[in-house]
Amino acid sequence: MKVRVRLFAALREIVGQEEVEIELAPGTTVNGVWEKLVSRNERLGAYAKSINFAVNHDFVSRERELAPDDEVAFLPPVSGG
């Protein structure tokens, strides 16, 4: 199955793209997508404990299973005022 992954802020800068499509096995979780991205770019690993996850515009846990054509977003912490 394919999912669309959206990356924001520093994550987008590290990957060099705002959006990527990833082919996954059925039953893959949000964490599985994250691990696949980190395996492609180790610098993302520094954000592993601080990012939020969303699927189809709803915040979810790492354990959320994905369905074909889901949109997964990885949101790093934002600072500012």
N, C-alpha and C positions, 0 to 999 in steps of 0.2 A: 504494500500500500504506500501511497505517497502522502506526505504532509508538507505544508508550507511553514517555514520557520522565519519569524521576523526577529530581527536583532536591533537593539536600541543603544544609543550613546556609545560608551567605550567598547561594548561587544561588537557593535557595527564597525567601529574603527579597527579593531583587531582582525576581524574576518575580512573586511574590505567590501562587504556587501550588506545591504539592508535586509535582503530576503533571499532565502535559499530553499530549494525543494530537496527533500530527502526521501529515499526509498527505505521502508522499514518492514520488518516482519509483523504479521498480525499479533496483537497483544502487547506491542511495545508501549512502554510508559513514557511520560514526559522526561523522567530521569534517563531513560535509554537514549532519547534524542540528545539530551545534554551531553551524555558520555560520548556519543558518536561525534558531536561537534568538537569536544575537547580532544578526542583522539586525532582529529584533523588539525587542530591548532591548540597546542598545549598552553598558550598564554591565557586562554579562557579559564583554565583551571583555577586561577587566582580569584575568580568571582564565584566559585562553586557554593560557598556558604552564605553569600549575601544577595543573590538574585531572587526575584519573584518570577513565578511562572503563570502564564495565562493560556487557556485554550478557548478559542472562539470568543474572545473578549471577556472571559470569566476567569478570575484567579483560581488556581487549582494547586493541589499538592504534587510533589514529585511522583507519586504513585499512580496518578491518573492515567488510565489506559487510553490510547488514542484510537481514533477511527479514521478510515480513509478520508482524505481531503480536509482534515482538521487544520486550523491555523494555530500554531504554537508560537507564543511570544516569550522571549527571555528579557526581563527588565532588570537592569542593574540598579543599585541604590542611586538616588539622585540627591545632590546637595545644592544648596543655594538658599536664597531668601527672597 
